[in-house]
């Protein structure tokens, strides 16, 4: 089995110096420096749990989907036994890609350079010239595709890590999984039941990957960016707002942070007496109203908590309200990110509902969507503002609503993560994200990561 190597240079403490918890400042260089970017691939993406796809993308034996883990290309594939595998998309002979299509079904992955062939279980099964060139001495069992160390399936979402010492995905997520549930569970509160539809939308933005991950972790105060969209009105009802105006006007927005792990996001709290009155047309509205009633019957008081947006450290974000998304910010360079967006729908919902939400998703999200174009401009501008000989010595300010100034959310004290929830806008989750970034960048193994994580108590 191969082993991951890290730079021998002693860089202990170098990265934590770029993140000041005391003054809530972040060094601009972490958004533009290529050496820091290269270290992120070794120190974060080679050890963390990374989202690679959804099980609904590969329902049958031989189905595959090409994904990414940081800058490393991987193949997500289902084998003949029904098991799911994740392998590095490179031939063990000369490194050529063995799969050149985004998705499909196959019996073999064959390198187009020298013809080495691999089964859908990753094993090397064919080598041209085995007798003439290798005298039948090549041990094929040692030259299969490079597998990840661990794979986990959480409610259909597939995760993988290269590090055999990594904690379980359940421990990695911690109580953040309750927020992730709001994106992965069905609208009526049934556990799981989501599927990916309309493929995976991909585009590139000239920005650092951390800025977009930070945006989804709990930025409640950049609405000025979307003012023009609010005025136009692209909500699913066609009225003058981005989403569901009556729904939001009756809600309390709650920031939830798991700073010991770097995760966080926004939940929406509705008063128990609130009755959903979103004016979706015809059978669409009937389906949503029935699903909302079933949700209240199934979840009780916890039905008052609905999903917003969130980020699982390092680069997986999600939108749990409509339209539901999983978004991965794939790093390309210090100043370039490839965005991949999966759209989630209830598998059991009628085709009319799926078609309605699909149209809304494409109108709202992505590079052609009216909202995310604003965000992309912000992230590009922030990245450009991080480059330059003069400005590098001036850090960014992350002091909006420090921990002592935050207002705790106490409406539902029995929530598993109630102690992590505060009302309204704060940069606490962003502070937790970058504190976590510094922990991973200074650590060389999982023992060191866990030791530093245990020192974080409560919100930052």
Secondary structure, DSSP 8 states (H G I E B T S, - for coil): --------S--TTTTGGGEETTTTEE-GGGGT-HHHHHHHIIIIITTS-EEEEEGGG--STTEEEEEEETTEEEEEEE-TTS-EEEEESS-TTT---S--SSEEE-SEEE-TTT--EEETTS-EEE-TTTTTTTTT---GGGSS--B-SEEEEETTEEEEES-TT---HHHHHTTHHHHHHHHHB-TTS-SSBEEEEEEEEEEEESS-HHHHHHHTTT--S-GGGGHHHHHH---TTSSSSSS-HHHHHTEEEEEEEETTTTEEEEEEEE-TT--------HHHHHHHHHHHHHHHHHHGGGGGEEEEEEEETTTEEEE-SSS-EEEEEEEEETTEEEEEEEEEEETTS-HHHHHHHHHHHHHHSSTTSTTHHHHHHHHHHHHHTT-STTGGGS-EE--SS-GGG-EE--TTTTSTTGGGEEES--SHHHHHHHHHHHHHHH-SSHHHHHHHHTT--S--
